[in-house]
Amino acid sequence: MTAGDGSTTTPREHGAWRAFLRVLAFARPHWRRIVFAVVLMAVYAGASSIRVGMVGLLFDGVIVPADPAAGPGKVLGFYRAYVEPFVPLPLEL
């Protein structure tokens, strides 16, 4: 449907846009809090991605060593030295 001004919005889309603008008018007095909340969400997302990266570093450098000739990783070495002697069944890792 084409309006007289050349736009191609339907009356339903126009009503949705009008409703959005009404909600935006109610949010206008709280714009500082909204911006602060969005910034905190971005900080949380960044911190979460850092945590995932740290887990990757843990697997790459501690559990599975980067250089296989250097021997087992720290966790596997600790397991073989201090835990495995007390395990009654043979476990292969």
FENVEN-V317275 format. One line per field, one symbol per residue. phi: phi as a letter, one per 20 degrees, with the letter a starting at -180 (. if undefined). burial: + if it has 16 or more other C-alpha atoms within 10 Angstrom, else -. A space follows every 50 residues. Layout:
phi = ???
burial = ???
This chain:
phi = .defenfdeegfffffffffffffffegfdffffffffffffffffffff ffffffffffddfdffdfffofffffffffeddgfeefefddd
burial = -------------------------------------------------- -----------+-++------++--+-----------------
